[in-house]
């Protein structure tokens, strides 16, 4: 049997927002991960007294001063994807 590995994310900052409906909330968070700092955001809905995630987005962060180098790395792969999906 192979050992399962899981992601180990630790919230280092989280903001939760409520609107007019107390059973719907959205949030944004900074996470300490094996990928270093990531940003998460999402929407949760309270159902049967339990909060359920309806949408979640996880993004890796890139410092502005490193953005040009990252774009160069991504360009060949993502240009092909853009071309394929734009047809």
C-alpha positions as a Markdown table, in Angstrom:
| # | Residue | x | y | z |
|---|---|---|---|---|
| 1 | Unk | 0.0 | 0.0 | 0.0 |
| 2 | Unk | 1.4 | 3.4 | -0.9 |
| 3 | Unk | 1.4 | 6.1 | 1.7 |
| 4 | Unk | -1.0 | 9.0 | 0.9 |
| 5 | Unk | 0.4 | 12.5 | 1.1 |
| 6 | Unk | -1.8 | 15.5 | 1.6 |
| 7 | Unk | -1.3 | 19.2 | 1.4 |
| 8 | Unk | -0.5 | 20.9 | 4.6 |
| 9 | Unk | -1.9 | 24.4 | 4.4 |
| 10 | Unk | -1.8 | 26.7 | 7.5 |
| 11 | Unk | -3.9 | 29.9 | 7.4 |
| 12 | Unk | -1.7 | 32.9 | 8.3 |
| 13 | Unk | -4.4 | 35.5 | 7.7 |
| 14 | Unk | -8.1 | 35.2 | 7.0 |
| 15 | Unk | -10.9 | 37.7 | 6.4 |
| 16 | Unk | -14.6 | 36.6 | 6.4 |
| 17 | Unk | -17.4 | 38.8 | 5.1 |
| 18 | Unk | -21.1 | 38.6 | 5.4 |
| 19 | Unk | -23.8 | 40.4 | 3.4 |
| 20 | Unk | -27.5 | 40.7 | 3.9 |
| 21 | Unk | -27.9 | 36.9 | 4.3 |
| 22 | Unk | -26.3 | 35.5 | 7.5 |
| 23 | Unk | -26.1 | 32.0 | 5.9 |
| 24 | Unk | -23.8 | 33.1 | 3.1 |
| 25 | Unk | -20.2 | 34.3 | 3.6 |
| 26 | Unk | -17.2 | 34.8 | 1.4 |
| 27 | Unk | -13.6 | 34.9 | 2.5 |
| 28 | Unk | -10.0 | 35.5 | 1.5 |
| 29 | Unk | -7.0 | 34.0 | 3.1 |
| 30 | Unk | -3.2 | 33.8 | 3.0 |
| 31 | Unk | -1.8 | 30.4 | 3.5 |
| 32 | Unk | 1.6 | 29.0 | 4.4 |
| 33 | Unk | 2.1 | 25.9 | 2.2 |
| 34 | Unk | 4.9 | 23.8 | 0.7 |
| 35 | Unk | 4.6 | 26.2 | -2.3 |
| 36 | Unk | 5.2 | 29.1 | 0.2 |
| 37 | Unk | 2.6 | 31.8 | 0.4 |
| 38 | Unk | -0.7 | 31.0 | -1.5 |
| 39 | Unk | -3.9 | 33.0 | -1.6 |
| 40 | Unk | -7.3 | 31.3 | -1.2 |
| 41 | Unk | -10.7 | 32.8 | -1.6 |
| 42 | Unk | -14.2 | 31.3 | -1.7 |
| 43 | Unk | -17.9 | 31.3 | -0.8 |
| 44 | Unk | -19.5 | 29.2 | 2.0 |
| 45 | Unk | -23.2 | 28.6 | 2.6 |
| 46 | Unk | -24.7 | 27.4 | 5.9 |
| 47 | Unk | -26.8 | 24.3 | 5.4 |
| 48 | Unk | -28.3 | 22.3 | 8.3 |
| 49 | Unk | -26.2 | 24.3 | 10.7 |
| 50 | Unk | -23.0 | 23.4 | 8.9 |
| 51 | Unk | -20.9 | 25.6 | 6.7 |
| 52 | Unk | -20.3 | 24.1 | 3.2 |
| 53 | Unk | -17.8 | 25.4 | 0.6 |
| 54 | Unk | -19.6 | 26.3 | -2.6 |
| 55 | Unk | -16.6 | 27.8 | -4.4 |
| 56 | Unk | -12.9 | 27.9 | -3.6 |
| 57 | Unk | -10.0 | 29.3 | -5.6 |
| 58 | Unk | -6.3 | 28.7 | -4.7 |
| 59 | Unk | -3.6 | 30.8 | -6.3 |
| 60 | Unk | 0.2 | 30.8 | -6.0 |
| 61 | Unk | 1.6 | 34.3 | -5.3 |
| 62 | Unk | 4.3 | 35.8 | -7.4 |
| 63 | Unk | 6.3 | 38.9 | -6.2 |
| 64 | Unk | 6.1 | 41.8 | -8.7 |
| 65 | Unk | 9.9 | 41.8 | -9.1 |
| 66 | Unk | 9.8 | 38.2 | -10.3 |
| 67 | Unk | 6.8 | 38.5 | -12.6 |
| 68 | Unk | 8.8 | 38.9 | -15.8 |
| 69 | Unk | 10.8 | 35.8 | -15.2 |
| 70 | Unk | 7.7 | 33.8 | -14.4 |
| 71 | Unk | 5.9 | 35.0 | -17.6 |
| 72 | Unk | 8.9 | 33.8 | -19.6 |
| 73 | Unk | 8.6 | 30.4 | -18.0 |
| 74 | Unk | 4.9 | 30.2 | -18.6 |
| 75 | Unk | 4.7 | 31.7 | -22.1 |
| 76 | Unk | 5.5 | 28.6 | -24.3 |
| 77 | Unk | 3.0 | 26.4 | -22.4 |
| 78 | Unk | 0.2 | 29.0 | -22.0 |
| 79 | Unk | 0.6 | 30.5 | -25.5 |
| 80 | Unk | -0.2 | 27.0 | -26.9 |
| 81 | Unk | -3.2 | 26.7 | -24.6 |
| 82 | Unk | -4.5 | 30.2 | -25.5 |
| 83 | Unk | -4.1 | 29.4 | -29.2 |
| 84 | Unk | -6.0 | 26.1 | -28.9 |
| 85 | Unk | -8.8 | 27.5 | -26.9 |
| 86 | Unk | -9.2 | 30.6 | -29.0 |
| 87 | Unk | -10.1 | 28.6 | -32.2 |
